[in-house]
Amino acid sequence: MRRITPVGAAAGRSAPRTTGRTDAGGAANRIRRIRRGRPIRPAGAAAALALAALAACTAPGTAPGEDRAARAEGGRPFTVVATGDIIPYPSIIEQARRDAGGTGHDFTRILAGVKPVVAPADIALCHMETPYGDEDGPFTGYPLFRSPPQLARALRTTGYDSCSTASNHSLDDGFEGVRRTLDALDAAGVRHTGTARSAAEAARPALLEAGGARIAHLSYTYGTNGIPLPGDRPWAVSLLEPDRVLADARAARRAGADVVIVSLHWGTEWQQAPDAAQKELARRLTAARTGAGRDIDLLIGTHNHVPQPYEKVNGTWVVYGLGDQVASFVPEEKRSGNEGSMARFTFAPENGRWSVAKAEFLVGHSDTGPPFRVVRATAENFPEVHARVREAVLSRGAGEDGLTEGR
């Protein structure tokens, strides 16, 4: 995988200055938020300049569609792996401190069990749920998280290329938390999308390259737990509004992106079945077409804490919820919060475009130990976990559409 210049995505962003409250409002409130939809304002100068950066990568004298077809003609298949929410609770932070010998925090041993899945992928995507604090802390857990920035280096060591950062906890530590998080990811060499330090940064997705294709990664959240966006920085967190998502995807596509992957922080916590709002939005986003091509190639869901099903909707794969990748829920009634899936999709060039040629899932598990470790769960090492996650992932008929368990 090779990173190339960040590019513009948004053909205008209309982020509201305050956000909806957290899940206490229930699914009905989320449905109202999704249906509300806001008009998209014309693109600002920063967005236009960012779009121009990607357009400049297009061969002189060719339209983006022609350039895209040429890349597909000479392209090769590539794999995308996506994993669930990373939520370092205090017990996990303490484990990282012990793994570092009491000096700093080392998360690489915690994540080592999934490196064989993550590292071989051409593109590996994580969801960084919580903001980072200063190097020396203090660090906090629920309800207002502040995590060690050393986690960013461990993500890169594990093999992650880009992380979605839009979540209901994005503003737990205010705008400074956003800035520290993105600074740490930049220093570690991990791309990011969903939160921003400037309007110009908010106007562009993470852009990656694999197999000769340009892949745009976008990220949105349903809200920020009632914490208002900074009045002078309404672009700090990308909020989930259907018109906005489609405008961003189309702008990235026009500017030269061959594949558009959208990460959505959505749904109802602790609910294994997708709620009405998720299903409605999935139908709307996957149905969107510009000319003969789809606007979005893959939807990846987070937030629910539990594994949710995969489903092919309007010919596009939707992962309603991966579940948590790094979490430590101890009560028996919340054991599913320590279980999740890891998605692996192989894209291949076909008829001048890239499309999913193979869809796979693997099972992940936060083994609370001690020591706490994130591992791949199989029918041999964690048979009950494996069976529960497999049942959830396949519960909407994804197996009939070709989803298989990866090796």
FINUNU-188128 format. One record per atom (N, C-alpha, C): x, y, z. Coordinates in steps of 0.02 Angstrom, whole numbers, plus 50000, padded with zeros to 5 digits. Each point is the difference from the previous one (the first is absolute). Layout:
XYZ...
This chain:
500424994150000499585005950000500445006250000499835004949958500385006249997499535005850010500195004550045499605006050011500175005149947499505003949979500145005549955499695006350029500095005549967499815006450027499285000250024499845002750060499325000850022499605004149950499354998349995499615003249948499355002750028499675004249963499375002750021499444995349988499515000050045499424995749992499365003949998499955005150039499345002950012499825005149947499414999249971499745005149956499575004650042500255001950057499645004350046499794996050061500135002750059499824996650062499575004650041499494997150030499535004150036499924997650071500554998950035499974997250067499625004750046499524997550037499655004250048500475001750058499845005050038500445002250054499874996150065499454996550004499884995750057499804993249975500074994950042499874993249978499434997050039499754994449973499494996250036500304996750061499574998350048500244996750060500154992749986500294996750049500204993149992499404995450000500124993550005499494995049989499415000450047500025004350051499445000550046499365001749963500065003449943499415002049961499694994249963500354994549992499724994149968500025000349925499784994549969500034999349927499565005149966499435001750030499555004749968500335006749988500395002450049500345006349991500524999549945500354994349995500504999249948499685000249931499414996849994499655000149936499825007149981499775003950048499835006949985500625003949978500574998750033500605003649981500214998349929499964993749982500214998049933499535002849948499355000150013499535002549951500045007549993500265003350052499985007349999500375002949941500614997449986500395002349942500055007549995500585002649990500105007249994500255001649930499835005949974500245001849934500765000750001500304998249944500725000449994500195006749971500435003650036500225006549975500524999149946500095005049956500534999549950500684999350032500454996749966500664998850027500375006550012500385000350055500415005850015500664999549965500415005250009500645000249966500454994350021499994998350065500444994650023499824993449967499354998649997499784993749969500184999949926499915005749967500165000349929500744998749988500435003050043500714998949992500194992750013499674997050050500154993050015499784995549943499425001449971499784996149942500495000749943500265005949991500485001149946500624995850010500194998850063500594995950014499924993049972499414997050009499894993349973499945000349924499645005049976499915000549928500675000649964500485003250034500665000849971500364993449989499784994850037500304993449992499754996549937499475002749970499724997049939500435001849940500074995449955500425001249941499755006049961500465004449977499805005949962499584998149939499475003849989499594999049941499494994550005499944996850059499514994750008499505001850054499394997849992499495000950050500104994950055499765001450062500104995150055499744993149982499434999649965499734993449982500464996249953500305003649952500464996749954500634997750036500265004250044500594998350038499864994050045499404999850030499804994550043499984993449961499715000249941499964994049959500704997549981500455004749986500684998049982500364996850058499895002650061500324997050058499724993050013499344999349992499704993450010500274994949950500115002349939500244995549947500684997150019500425004250031500664997650019500064998250074499434999750035500024998950072500024992750020500044998850064500014993250027499554999950062499784994250021499584999550060500385002550062499625002750048500295002050064499504998550056500264999350060499584998350058499945005850048499405000650028499855004950052499774996250062500335001250056499794997250064499765005750044499424999050032499725005050045499834996750066500195003350056499864997350066499635005150042499734997850057499535004050038500295005150047499575002350045500165005650045500584998450046500465004850005500554999650048499845004650057499854997150059499785003850058500444998050060500545003650012500454998050055499715002050069499674995350031499765001050068500595000150048499915002550061500575000550046500374993550011499654994350002500344993650009500464998449941499815002149940500414998949941500615004650001499895006250020500555004850006500514997550051499754997250055500454997350051500404994049972499674995849960500364994549969500565002649954499865005249962500515002949956500575003050040499855002850059500535002650043500444994350025499694994550021500394994250023500424997149943499714999749940500374997449942500605004449983499965006450017500565004549987500515000050057499904995750049500464999750057499915005550049499405003149999499865005350048500205006849977500315000549941500205006549973499655001149934499525004649998499625001149939499474994649991499794999149937499484995149984500174996549935499964993550000500144996049940499394995749984499665001749945499394996449980500154994649947500634999449980500154995349945499874992850021500144998350062499894993150022499254998650006499615005050018499284999250003499724998349931500265003249948499744999249932500354994649960500524997050028500414995349961499604994149973499474998050035499614994249978499615001049936499885006349981499645001249937500465002649946500635000950015500475002449949500034995349940499964993350009500014995649941499405001049953499475003050025499425001749957500095006949969500225004750041500035007049980500595001549953500594997850019500615002049964500024997849927499764994049982500054997949930499535003849953499505003450027499525003549957500345005649962499775001349939500255005749963499805006550033499405000150028499765005850038499654997450062500205002550058499694998050064499715006250034499374999550019499635005750029499804998450071500125004750045499774999250069499485005350015499674999350058499585005450025500275002350067500295005950002500275002850062499455003950035499704996850049499405002750032500135005950045500575000150034500115004850054500565004949982499975006050030500545004949989500614998450043500575002649979500624998950037500135005950048500334998350056500235005150046500725001749986500315003650047500725001549995500404993650014500625000149980500444994150006500014997250072500005004550049500054997950070499334999950036499455000749963499344999650031499785006750028499485000050041499644994150026499564996849948499854993550010499584996249954499354998050036499465000049964499354998750030499594995249958499504997050032499544995649965499315003149996499494995749997499315002249993499815004650058499615005449987499665001749937500405004749955500535003250026500405004649959500704997049995500144997149942500624996449990500585004649983500594998050024500645003049979500514994450001500254998149941500414994049993500735001849987500464995450015500715001349988500155000749925500375005249980500165000949929500484994749973500334996350044500444994649977499624994649962499345000050008499594995249964500085000849925500105006149976500065001249928500584996149971500574999950035500584996349974499864992549997499634997650049499824992950000499544998349942499565004649982499564998849943500414999249936500495004449992500414999549939500424993650001500274998350058500404993950005499594993949984499365000150019499554994449987499844999549926500055005649964499884999849928499455004549975499725004250043499455004349979500265005849957499615001549948500175005449954499595006350011499364999150020499555005750009499504998250054499795005150038499504999050052499435005049993499394997750007499445004650007500025002750071499865006550008500045003150066499365003650020499494999949958499365003150018499614995350044499865002050062499614995950046499635004450049499584996950040499655003850051500465002350056500624997550001500495002150050500535004849971499925002149938500515004249968500165006350039499495002950033500095006350036500044999150075500144993950022500054998850073500505004550034500545001749965500515004550028500045006449960499445002049970499965006349964500414999949936500105005949972500375000649938500734998150009500285001250060500694998150013500094992549995499494996350021500034992749993500024997949927499615003449958500024998649928500705001449973500275005750018500665001949974500544995050021500004998350065500514995350024499954993249966499394997749989499904993549968500285000049929499835005149962500225000149930500755001349996500275004050045500735001050002500364993450012499744996050046500324993650016499954995149942499424999849968499924995649942500465002149943500065006549989500465002549949500714997950015500215000950063500684998350019500144992549991499484995950009500094992849993499944997749927499785004449956499924998049930499354996649984499485001550040499334997249990499545005549974499704998949942499525004849973499374999950042499575005149992499415000650042499475004049963499384998950019499435003449970499435000250049499635005650001499415000550044500045005650050500615002150019500105005850042500555004249967500045006350020500465004549965500265005650044500595002449982500305005750035499895006549963499754999649939499895006049959499444998649951499735005349972499474999249949500284996449939500625001649982500314996749942500074992550012500204998150060500074992950015499324996550000499495003550024499334997150001499734998849931500285003649950499744999549932500314994449960500424995950032500314994649961499974993450039499924994549963500014993450032500714997650009500074994350032500644996549995500024996949931500555000949966500084997149933500584995250001499874993949976500504994749999500034997149930500514996049987500064996949935500204992750007499674995749963500174992950000499784996949934500384995649973499834996649938499935004549941500275006050004499925004949947499385004350008499604998650051499385003850012500115005350054499625005449994499995005250052499374999050042500114999450065499454998550046499905005850047499395002750002499815005350046499654996950060500215001950060499704997650063499685006050035499344999450012499615005350032499704997450065499865004550048499764997850066499525005150028499464997550032499475004350028499724996950064499745004250044499684997650061499315003150008499554996150032499325002450011499975005950048500505000950042499995005550049500614999650045500025004650048500585000450046499765000250072499514996050017499754999550069499765006750027499725004049957499725006450021500515005550010500644998549991500525005250005499995004149936499895006650004499945003949938500675000649964499975000349935500595001649961500255006950018500655001150001500265006750014499695005249953499765005550028499655004949959500415002749942500655000650010500445002549947500324994449960499824993850017500294994349964499464994849986499485001849963499454995349987500204993949959500605000249972500254994649958500414994950040500065000850065500454995850040499824992649999499354998549995499764993149997499514999349943500074995049960499544998849943499374996550025499445003449995499374997250023499644996349944499634995050020499674995549953499365003049973500045002949940499425002649964500024997149930499484996649978500034996449936500215004349941499725006049994500195004249943500755001750001500255001150060500705001650007500454994149981499824994150023500394994049984500034999049924499435000649967499984998949928500385005549963499945006250023500375005549967500754998850006500224997950059500724998750009500234994249956499604994749998500194994249959500045001849926499505003749977499995001949929500575004749983500165004550046500555004649987500674996349996500094995250046500614996049998500044996049935499444997349979499984996149938500155004549940499695005949997500135004549944500745002049997500305000650058500705002250002500494994449986499764993849992500444994749980500024993850043499634999850056500004994050042499664994349962500314994250001499734994149966499534996150046500155000050064499604996350050499865004750058499385000150023499815004250056499744995550056500345000350057499804996150059499775004950054499414998750028499715004550049499924996450067500305002850052499924997550068499455004050035499524996550030499435003250032499964997950073500015004950045499904998750071499265001150013499634994550007499265000449997499704994250039499334999850001499644994350028499875000650074499734994650028499804999750070500504995750039500275002850053500484996350041499684993650029500404994750000499824993550029499434996649964499865002049939499484996849960500334996549941499904993449997500334996149948499695001049931499355001049997499675001249936500065007349981500115001649936500015007049980499325003250013500005006250022499375003450014499715002949935499405002850006499655002549940500405005549966500325004250040500395005549970500594997549960500344995050026500574997149963499774997149934499474996150001499764996849939499765005249949499665005150024499765005249954500595003749968500495001850041500575003749973500424995649954500084993750018500384995449956499674999549932499344999549999499654999749935500115006349960499965005750033500075006449964500705000949973500504998750040500695001249978500224995049947499804993850006500214995049950499615000649935499425003250002499615001049939500265005849958500405004350030500225006149965500474998249943499855002849942500394998849940500135006749965500585000449969500155005549955500194996949933499575001049951500104996449937499894992650011500464996149975499944992750005500334997250063500345004350038500384997550056499715001850067500124995850051499785001550068500435005550029499715003850046500375005350033500444997450057499774994750033500354997250058500114992549988500604997750014500174993049986499964995450060500025002850061500004995850060499815004350059499534997450042499815003350062500234995850059500365003350047500274996650059499715003450062499654996150042499685002850059500374998650064499965004950046500274999250068499495002950049500164999850064499635003150055499594995250042499784994449973499494996050034500274995950058500644999150004500354996050052499934992549989499534997949960499894992849988500034998749925500184993949981500034998549928499315000149969499945003449944499375000349962500104996649932499464998849964500054996249937500335003949944500244996249951500205002549935499414998849953499935004349950499464999149951500185003549935499794997149945500085003249935499365003849986500055006649994499425004349990500105003849934499534999249955500055003149934500674998349966500234994050012500624997749969500645002350034499945003550057500585002650036500034996950069500594998050022500084997050066499935005250055499614998250050499915004250060500184995850061500465002450040500144997050065499655004550051499444997750027499625004450045500395001750062500374995350027500405001450059500524994750012500635002250006500554995350010500044997650073499695003850045500114998750071500655003250022500164999450064500615002950026500604995549986500565003149982500614996249992500405000050065500055005850032500375000650063499525002750052499784995850045499545002150054500044994850055499775001950059500044995450057499375000450042499474996849975499374999750036500004993650042499975000850065500064994350045499334996750016499465003850013499384996750018499784994949948499744994450024499794994649955499505002349949499545004550020499485002249954500285004349943500635002350008500305004149947500604996449968500024993550005500584996349973500075001049925499425001249966500045000949927500375006349981500105004650049500405006049987500744998449992500204994150017500704997849991500084995849937499474999849959500014995849940499845004349938500324998549945499875003949940500234996249938499865003049943500234997049938500535004549969500404997049957500485003749959499814998749927499885005349963499774999449931500605000149952499974995849949500535000149948499664999649932500105005149960499715000349934500565000549948499954996049949500475000249944499675003649942500305005649979499765003849942500414997949939499664999549943500344998149938499745004349943500425001749952499775004049943499554995949954499465003149979499524996749956499625005249960500034999649934499635004549956500145007350016500635001650011500205007050009499895002750070499804995750048499905002150069500264994650047500095001850063500164995050051499354998250037499924993750014499424997750038500224994350046499584998550050500174994650047499944993349966500554996449997500024993449970499954994450052500175001750063499984995050053499865003550066499534997350039499815002850065500124994850053500365001950053500164995350053499925003450068499914995950051500025002450069500444995450041500295002750052500354996250050499755002250068500124996150051499735001550066500565002650045499865005550035500485002950047499724999650071500455000050049499804999450070500485003850045499725004150044500405003250052500034995250059500554996550006500094995150054500235003850061499575000650051500165004150058500554997050044500184993749986500574997050033499924999150075500505002150040500605003749979500534995549966500435003249958499985007049981499475001449946499805006349994499515001849949500344999749931499674996449953500264999449933499434999749950500105002949941499524999549945500234994449955499564995349986500214994049963499494998549946500204995949954499534997149952499684993950033499344999749999499644994350030499814995149945500124993750013499824994749953499574994850037499774995149963499614994650030500434995950048500665000649995500444996150042500175003650066500185006549996500245003250062499445003250041499495002949967499445003050035499354997849964499804993850006499444997449961499345003750011499855001950062499365003350013500005007149971500555003650008500065006649970499934999549924500364995449971499994999149928499304998649975499644995750035499324998149978499525006050005500065003950054499555005750008500125005349946500635001649988500155005249950499804997649930500154993949985499824997249934499255000449989499614998250051499285000249994499755007149987500295004950037499805006949991500175002649930500604998649977500235002549936499574997449943499794993850004499634996749946499245000650008499775003650050499284999950017499545003349950500275003749951499575003149949500164997149930500244993949999500074996549936500625001649960500525002850033500605001849962500344994049969499944994250032500304994049972499734998349931499365001449990499694998649935500265004749946500265005850021500285004749952500764999249992500284994850031500704998549988500475001450057499765002650057500455001350056500244993450030500654999450010500294994050029500455001950058500174995150041500475001350054500714999449974500405005150014500695000149976500464995550040500594999049973500504995950033500595004350022
